[in-house]
């Protein structure tokens, strides 16, 4: 496929999908016209992925003559099956706090037991809301990270773009509101005042891929800036939840702590992952994980063995998005109600992020166990996919020749940048967005990517971290 055919605007596709969704989506903010999309090759349909279920505790030994002492969660004594005083163990007692004794991850508020002591898996998973409730059953640590064994594959399923990726770890789940709040709390709301060190968050095999001090001016400097950026009016597209938006951030901890963060910019994501002990994944790494390496999957959770595309009634439990219902001839959401809620008086869409899922609630998993590589939210990546894409081998490659933000533009961030001002929005360049989202205008194919202006924020874009 010629590389010149890989870039197009979404303007020719979005109207047909929005029309299929009917009036309920008529107030949804328009997709930015500089969002480039790669056409997908024909899909292949595989058998449905097997459900992933949490491990079941073994039954108690039936040969015990007398019952063990019962745990009592308020007597100030370690008894019964407790792993520490009044906490831990299989009995219905509270989980143990950071630093208390444990025998398994399930004993801990943080869902991480290391050397017999409850510990943090990563700084952002403190045990607060939105940090430990991920996964199918809502009992997994949201910072869980899974290894991706290195290997070779064809980027975008195209023989012109072979790639080799070294072994790395990729977070199992997308970044939640609760995890981001832990980051802001650790910084006292002033991220700009304690930014990442120069070089932090670098890919170990990509030179000059770490943080630059010139990026500092793009970070929020107060709680007021944080609140303005992550909702209305600062979110460049879709921050007003009373008018078609889907912002998940709230100034105080609220009902969306366990949902993926949206309306977040690339700089803040980069700083978060560096603080959390990781980095942003490259486009080549993300594609490798989503395509299942040499399995070359067209949909992240489906082996390439079946020619059909995901559809309503078949893949509802697999992915958080809207799927086509061939009987009703309309798209329907797989989370929440089938259609967006519209205020009968104003005619505006008013259900906010009701169609997003807690990371990992849908059972679709990539080849190595990662959740939501398709659907939920698009994911910002480390690098930009240049046009035309360079043909030939890509060995741990990434395009990181980013422009530096103009030093004089301190403070020129949304809400001041809200609106169609491309001469300002494009000055920092673009980064890749991958993975599709809850919004059906974003394709689920692993072979697609979008080029998005790095200074824009979006109601369907978030991210996840990689680690080495």
C-alpha distance (Angstrom), angle and dihedral (degrees) to the residues before:
residue distance angle dihedral
X1 . . .
X2 3.83 . .
X3 3.79 110.4 .
X4 3.81 90.2 -132.2
X5 3.81 89.7 68.7
X6 3.79 92.7 58.1
X7 3.80 97.6 80.1
X8 3.78 125.8 67.3
X9 3.78 138.5 136.4
X10 3.76 120.6 -98.3
X11 3.79 92.0 -131.5
X12 3.80 93.2 96.7
X13 3.81 93.5 52.6
X14 3.79 106.6 36.9
X15 3.85 98.3 67.1
X16 3.81 93.1 58.5
X17 3.80 92.6 50.6
X18 3.78 93.7 44.3
X19 3.79 89.4 49.3
X20 3.80 89.9 52.8
X21 3.79 89.9 53.2
X22 3.80 91.1 55.2
X23 3.76 130.6 -150.8
X24 3.80 92.9 -31.0
X25 3.80 90.6 77.4
X26 3.78 97.9 37.9
X27 3.81 92.2 105.2
X28 3.79 96.0 48.8
X29 3.84 111.0 123.4
X30 3.81 111.4 -101.8
X31 3.78 120.4 -102.9
X32 3.82 109.8 -104.9
X33 3.78 109.0 -101.1
X34 3.81 94.4 -133.1
X35 3.80 91.0 63.4
X36 3.80 102.0 115.5
X37 3.81 119.9 -152.2
X38 3.80 132.4 -162.9
X39 3.82 116.0 -137.6
X40 3.79 113.0 -116.5
X41 3.80 126.1 -125.6
X42 3.81 119.0 -124.0
X43 3.80 111.9 -62.9
X44 3.78 124.5 -118.9
X45 3.76 121.5 -147.6
X46 3.83 122.0 -135.2
X47 3.77 134.6 -175.7
X48 3.77 115.0 -78.5
X49 3.81 113.6 -84.9
X50 3.79 115.4 -103.3
X51 3.81 114.6 -108.5
X52 3.77 116.4 -98.7
X53 3.78 110.0 -135.7
X54 3.79 131.0 -174.8
X55 3.80 117.5 -108.1
X56 3.79 116.5 -91.2
X57 3.80 119.0 -130.4
X58 3.83 112.7 -116.1
X59 3.81 116.0 -106.9
X60 3.77 119.2 -97.6
X61 3.81 116.4 -92.3
X62 3.80 106.3 -88.2
X63 3.79 90.7 -155.6
X64 3.79 95.8 69.4
X65 3.79 108.5 116.4
X66 3.80 97.1 -154.4
X67 3.81 130.1 27.1
X68 3.78 116.7 -104.6
X69 3.79 117.1 -109.9
X70 3.78 111.0 -78.2
X71 3.79 117.6 -111.6
X72 3.78 113.2 -115.4
X73 3.77 113.5 -161.1
X74 3.80 98.0 -155.9
X75 3.79 108.6 37.7
X76 3.81 97.7 90.8
X77 3.81 91.9 -122.9
X78 3.80 131.8 107.8
X79 3.79 102.4 -123.9
X80 3.79 142.1 141.3
X81 3.78 111.3 17.0
X82 3.80 95.0 -28.2
X83 3.79 115.8 135.1
X84 3.80 92.3 -153.7
X85 3.80 136.4 4.8
X86 3.82 108.3 -46.5
X87 3.81 95.0 -20.3
X88 3.78 144.8 79.2
X89 3.77 132.7 30.6
X90 3.82 130.9 86.2
X91 3.82 95.2 -69.1
X92 3.82 116.8 98.5
X93 3.80 95.8 -93.4
X94 3.82 127.4 124.0
X95 3.77 120.6 -78.8
X96 3.80 115.8 -104.3
X97 3.77 123.1 -98.3
X98 3.79 128.0 -123.0
X99 3.82 110.4 -60.4
X100 3.81 96.9 18.4
X101 3.80 122.7 120.2
X102 3.78 120.7 -88.1
X103 3.77 141.8 172.8
X104 3.79 98.9 -162.1
X105 3.80 140.2 10.6
X106 3.79 90.2 -100.5
X107 3.82 89.4 65.6
X108 3.81 92.0 65.1
X109 3.77 135.4 77.3
X110 3.79 86.5 -142.0
X111 3.84 91.1 49.8
X112 3.80 89.3 -130.0
X113 3.82 125.6 105.9
X114 3.82 116.5 -174.7
X115 3.81 123.4 177.5
X116 3.79 90.4 -15.2
X117 3.79 94.8 -53.6
X118 3.80 131.9 100.4
X119 3.80 106.5 -109.6
X120 3.78 142.1 166.6
X121 3.77 115.8 -90.9
X122 3.80 86.7 -159.8
X123 3.82 131.5 -9.6
X124 3.80 93.0 -102.3
X125 3.82 95.5 57.8
X126 3.78 99.7 75.6
X127 3.80 97.8 151.5
X128 3.81 92.4 -99.2
X129 3.79 123.0 127.3
X130 3.78 112.2 -64.3
X131 3.81 94.7 23.6
X132 3.81 103.6 78.1
X133 3.81 107.6 23.3
X134 3.80 102.7 82.5
X135 3.81 129.2 118.4
X136 3.78 135.2 52.4
X137 3.79 95.1 -55.6
X138 3.80 96.6 32.9
X139 3.80 93.3 -117.4
X140 3.80 103.3 101.9
X141 3.79 128.3 105.3
X142 3.80 106.9 -102.3
X143 3.83 88.7 -142.8
X144 3.81 93.5 60.5
X145 3.79 110.4 138.0
X146 3.80 126.8 -164.0
X147 3.81 129.5 -158.3
X148 3.78 120.5 -110.7
X149 3.82 109.0 -156.5
X150 3.77 112.8 -134.8
X151 3.77 122.4 -110.0
X152 3.77 146.4 122.1
X153 3.79 133.3 -74.8
X154 3.79 142.9 150.3
X155 3.78 112.9 -90.4
X156 3.81 111.2 -127.8
X157 3.83 86.9 2.3
X158 3.79 88.3 -79.3
X159 3.82 121.8 133.9
X160 3.81 89.7 -145.5
X161 3.80 90.4 69.0
X162 3.83 111.5 51.8
X163 3.79 115.4 172.3
X164 3.77 140.1 -174.5
X165 3.81 119.9 -154.4
X166 3.81 126.0 -167.3
X167 3.79 120.9 -131.9
X168 3.80 113.0 -79.9
X169 3.78 140.0 153.2
X170 3.78 123.9 -108.0
X171 3.79 123.7 -165.1
X172 3.76 110.7 -106.9
X173 3.80 92.6 -136.9
X174 3.78 139.5 40.9
X175 3.81 117.0 -104.5
X176 3.80 111.8 -85.4
X177 3.78 130.4 -146.9
X178 3.82 89.3 -111.6
X179 3.79 93.3 55.2
X180 3.79 92.1 49.1
X181 3.81 90.0 48.4
X182 3.81 89.2 55.5
X183 3.82 88.1 55.4
X184 3.79 93.5 49.9
X185 3.80 91.2 46.6
X186 3.80 90.7 51.8
X187 3.80 88.4 53.3
X188 3.80 94.4 44.8
X189 3.79 88.0 -121.2
X190 3.81 91.4 -65.3
X191 3.80 105.4 102.8
X192 3.79 91.7 157.2
X193 3.80 89.0 57.9
X194 3.82 92.9 57.4
X195 3.80 105.3 25.9
X196 3.81 126.5 170.6
X197 3.78 115.2 -75.0
X198 3.80 115.1 -101.7
X199 3.80 107.9 -82.5
X200 3.81 94.6 20.3
X201 3.80 117.2 139.6
X202 3.79 93.4 25.2
X203 3.77 124.7 156.3
X204 3.83 103.6 -116.0
X205 3.81 92.7 -133.4
X206 3.81 99.8 38.8
X207 3.81 113.0 78.0
X208 3.81 117.7 -136.8
X209 3.80 92.4 12.5
X210 3.81 96.6 123.3
X211 3.78 132.6 94.9
X212 3.80 119.0 -64.3
X213 3.77 124.2 -149.9
X214 3.81 87.5 -130.8
X215 3.82 87.4 69.3
X216 3.80 92.6 62.4
X217 3.80 94.4 88.2
X218 3.81 89.9 62.9
X219 3.81 94.1 60.9
X220 3.81 122.8 95.0
X221 3.79 114.5 -99.3
X222 3.80 101.6 -165.0
X223 3.78 143.9 17.4
X224 3.79 87.7 -102.4
X225 3.79 91.0 58.1
X226 3.81 90.7 46.8
X227 3.80 92.7 52.8
X228 3.81 92.5 45.7
X229 3.80 94.3 48.6
X230 3.79 99.1 47.1
X231 3.81 98.2 48.4
X232 3.76 140.3 16.2
X233 2.98 125.1 0.0
X234 3.80 98.7 9.7
X235 3.80 100.2 53.7
X236 3.77 102.9 93.1
X237 3.79 94.2 -145.4
X238 3.80 124.3 23.7
X239 3.79 106.3 -6.7
X240 3.81 97.3 133.3
X241 3.81 108.1 84.0
X242 3.81 90.6 -168.6
X243 3.79 90.9 60.5
X244 3.79 109.0 42.6
X245 3.81 96.8 -64.5
X246 3.80 128.6 133.3
X247 3.81 106.9 -159.8
X248 3.80 112.7 158.1
X249 3.83 100.4 -168.7
X250 3.81 118.7 99.3
X251 3.84 124.5 -174.2
X252 3.82 90.7 -123.0
X253 3.82 124.6 32.1
X254 3.78 105.6 -78.2
X255 3.79 144.7 155.2
X256 3.81 95.8 -52.9
X257 3.82 101.2 57.8
X258 3.80 92.1 113.1
X259 3.82 95.7 46.5
X260 3.81 124.0 92.6
X261 3.78 114.0 -87.1
X262 3.81 113.4 -109.4
X263 3.81 133.9 -175.0
X264 3.81 90.5 42.3
X265 3.79 123.5 141.9
X266 3.78 126.7 -129.8
X267 3.80 95.1 -112.4
X268 3.79 93.8 55.8
X269 3.81 90.8 46.2
X270 3.81 90.3 51.2
X271 3.82 91.3 49.5
X272 3.80 91.7 46.8
X273 3.81 94.6 51.9
X274 3.82 92.0 46.5
X275 3.84 90.6 51.3
X276 3.82 90.5 46.1
X277 3.80 91.8 56.7
X278 3.78 97.6 -98.6
X279 3.78 144.8 72.9
X280 3.77 140.0 -130.9
X281 3.84 115.4 -78.8
X282 3.78 119.7 -116.5
X283 3.77 122.1 -116.1
X284 3.82 89.2 -110.2
X285 3.82 92.0 51.8
X286 3.78 94.5 46.2
X287 3.80 91.2 47.9
X288 3.79 90.8 49.2
X289 3.82 92.2 52.8
X290 3.81 93.8 44.1
X291 3.80 95.6 45.3
X292 3.80 90.6 46.8
X293 3.78 91.9 -118.9
X294 3.79 110.7 -95.0
X295 3.82 91.3 3.5
X296 3.83 84.9 78.8
X297 3.80 94.6 -152.1
X298 3.79 118.8 -165.1
X299 3.82 91.0 -158.5
X300 3.79 115.7 36.5
X301 3.80 96.8 -130.9
X302 3.82 98.1 39.2
X303 3.81 126.3 74.2
X304 3.83 109.7 -130.1
X305 3.80 99.0 -104.3
X306 3.82 106.1 103.5
X307 3.84 126.5 61.1
X308 3.82 99.1 -144.2
X309 3.80 126.6 98.5
X310 3.82 123.8 -127.1
X311 3.79 111.4 -78.7
X312 3.77 143.1 178.6
X313 3.79 115.2 -82.3
X314 3.81 93.2 23.8
X315 3.80 106.7 53.8
X316 3.82 102.3 23.5
X317 3.80 92.7 116.4
X318 3.80 93.9 46.9
X319 3.79 106.1 60.2
X320 3.82 141.4 23.7
X321 3.79 104.7 -127.2
X322 3.79 140.0 83.3
X323 3.81 114.8 -76.2
X324 3.76 129.8 -161.5
X325 3.81 115.0 -101.7
X326 3.82 104.5 -153.3
X327 3.80 92.3 -165.6
X328 3.80 96.1 52.8
X329 3.82 92.5 31.3
X330 3.80 91.9 -133.8
X331 3.80 140.0 100.2
X332 3.82 116.1 -105.2
X333 3.79 129.4 -167.5
X334 3.79 117.9 -117.3
X335 3.83 92.9 -151.3
X336 3.79 121.8 57.7
X337 3.79 119.3 -14.3
X338 3.82 118.8 -7.3
X339 3.83 91.3 -111.4
X340 3.77 136.5 33.6
X341 3.81 116.3 -94.8
X342 3.79 117.1 -111.1
X343 3.80 126.2 -160.1
X344 3.82 104.8 -122.6
X345 3.81 92.7 -144.9
X346 3.79 102.0 45.2
X347 3.81 98.1 26.1
X348 3.81 88.9 -135.6
X349 3.80 126.3 135.4
X350 3.80 106.2 -110.3
X351 3.81 109.0 171.6
X352 3.82 97.9 95.7
X353 3.82 114.4 -165.6
X354 3.82 94.6 -9.2
X355 3.81 91.9 127.7
X356 3.81 97.6 55.6
X357 3.79 122.6 94.6
X358 3.78 132.5 -139.1
X359 3.83 103.3 -98.6
X360 3.78 109.7 -86.4
X361 3.82 96.8 13.6
X362 3.78 90.3 114.1
X363 3.78 111.2 70.9
X364 3.80 99.0 -135.0
X365 3.81 109.8 116.8
X366 3.76 133.5 -179.0
X367 3.79 121.5 -119.5
X368 3.81 91.6 -84.4
X369 3.80 97.7 40.6
X370 3.81 103.3 -90.6
X371 3.80 117.7 148.6
X372 3.80 129.7 -136.4
X373 3.79 97.9 11.1
X374 3.79 81.0 145.5
X375 3.78 122.1 42.1
X376 3.81 133.7 -3.1
X377 3.84 98.1 76.5
X378 3.78 136.4 -7.1
X379 3.80 112.4 -110.9
X380 3.80 126.7 -128.9
X381 3.81 111.7 -136.4
X382 3.78 133.5 -157.7
X383 3.76 98.7 -105.0
X384 3.76 146.9 35.5
X385 3.80 123.5 -111.2
X386 3.77 101.9 -132.9
X387 3.80 123.5 -142.1
X388 2.91 120.8 -92.2
X389 3.80 94.7 28.6
X390 3.82 108.7 -125.1
X391 3.78 109.2 -110.7
X392 3.78 121.8 -136.6
X393 3.78 134.5 49.4
X394 3.79 121.6 -12.3
X395 3.81 113.0 -163.3
X396 3.81 108.4 -175.6
X397 3.78 85.9 -35.5
X398 3.78 128.9 173.8
X399 3.79 133.5 161.9
X400 3.80 104.9 -126.5
X401 3.80 102.5 156.8
X402 3.78 88.3 123.4
X403 3.79 120.9 173.7
X404 3.80 115.4 -115.1
X405 3.80 115.6 -116.5
X406 3.81 111.4 -108.3
X407 3.80 106.6 -97.9
X408 3.81 91.3 -136.2
X409 3.81 92.2 62.8
X410 3.79 97.4 78.8
X411 3.79 106.3 144.8
X412 3.81 94.8 13.5
X413 3.78 90.7 118.8
X414 3.80 127.3 113.6
X415 2.97 131.6 -36.5
X416 3.81 83.9 42.3
X417 3.79 89.4 44.2
X418 3.78 94.0 47.0
X419 3.78 111.6 128.3
X420 3.80 139.8 37.2
X421 3.81 101.3 -42.2
X422 3.80 102.1 136.0
X423 3.81 94.1 170.9
X424 3.81 87.3 65.5
X425 3.79 99.3 32.4
X426 3.80 94.8 52.6
X427 3.79 98.4 45.1
X428 3.81 91.8 93.4
X429 3.79 93.8 48.9
X430 3.80 129.1 -129.3
X431 3.79 139.0 -65.3
X432 3.78 131.9 -159.9
X433 3.81 122.3 -95.1
X434 3.81 118.1 -163.1
X435 3.77 141.7 175.6
X436 3.80 111.8 47.6
X437 3.79 121.3 -107.1
X438 3.80 146.8 -135.1
X439 3.82 85.8 -75.7
X440 3.83 108.7 84.4
X441 3.80 92.7 -144.3
X442 3.82 85.3 79.0
X443 3.77 113.6 76.6
X444 3.80 121.0 -128.7
X445 3.81 95.0 -144.0
X446 3.80 113.9 122.8
X447 3.81 88.0 -142.2
X448 3.81 94.0 67.1
X449 3.76 128.3 88.4
X450 3.78 133.9 174.1
X451 3.78 128.8 -144.8
X452 3.78 108.0 -139.7
X453 3.79 129.6 -175.1
X454 3.78 104.3 -106.1
X455 3.80 94.4 -137.5
X456 3.79 93.7 54.4
X457 3.77 123.1 89.6
X458 3.77 125.0 -153.8
X459 3.80 139.6 -160.0
X460 3.80 91.8 -128.3
X461 3.83 100.6 42.8
X462 3.82 130.0 92.0
X463 3.78 132.4 126.0
X464 3.80 151.6 -144.1
X465 3.82 133.7 -128.0
X466 3.80 132.8 -113.6
X467 3.83 124.9 -149.8
X468 3.81 137.9 -160.2
